[in-house]
Amino acid sequence: MRAKPDVSVIVPCYNEQDSIENCVNQIDSAFRPTQTLHEILLVNDGSTDETLKRAHSLYESHQSVRIIDLGRNCGKAVALKEGVRRARGDLVAFFDADLQYTPGDLVRMVSRLNNGIDFVNGSRDYNGYGASRTAVSRLYNRFVRSLFRMSLRDSNCGIKVLKREIVDGGSIFDYGLPLVVPLLKVRGFESTEFPVTLHERKNGVSKYFQDGHFLGGSKNIRDITYHSIMLLNLIAHVPLESMRQGTNRQQA
């Protein structure tokens, strides 16, 4: 049994054999100068390449690494939920294996989680996206921000740091990954935003958006349709979610 960490960094991995080693090394290097004890949960989401094999090699050589193998491709939300379920830290962080985000930004976000703040959300500079993907993402964020009256500008950013108590049970994924931040807003949790650098992907391909295709390709269109349905579902359940959080706070 390894020492109990302060932060559990959950890294979903689907066919990231060329990125996973650099990802772990950079996260370890970013945390090393701090007094924050961390663990890295590599969640293998049914990879068909050598991702799992390389994850096991990293487990042998890095004290920080733990492995969760889902056995099949379940999707990023399920991978994160399983990571949350097995995380041991008081704080939980979401980080992408493709290194489009910077581990140094993650460490700085961890340091911002104080003074009544329940979670810190990244805000991308979009330098690593093409014009069409940037336009779709910004339009979505503008719509969600207006609909839920949020101050956060980039609710769908993949890098987040949250207190353990607000993610326990995994209910923050009840309406899908893109609606985690609006759901937390409805439940009354306090947040802040941190600007993060977005790099171009150096290895592998995007699992969601295909540049040069209408609305990012057929898979992205299916995702948009599904998450639109889930958005309507969340809107319908806003009174219930608000009441649920109020009851939880009274019991606490």
Buried (B, 14 or more C-beta within 10 A) or exposed (E): EEEEBBBBBBBBBBBBBBBBBBBBBBBBEBBEEBEBBBBBBBBBBBBEBBBBEBBBBBBEEBEBBBBBBBEEBBBBBBBBBBBBEEBBBBBBBBBBBBBBBBBBBBBBBBEBBEEEBBBBBBBBEBEBBEEBBBEBBBEBBEEBBEEBEBEBBBBBBBBBBBBBEBBEEBBBBBBBBBBBBBBBBBBBBEBBBBEBBBBEBEBBEBBEBBEEEEBBBEBBEEBBEEBEEBBEEBEEBBEEBEEBBEEEEEEE
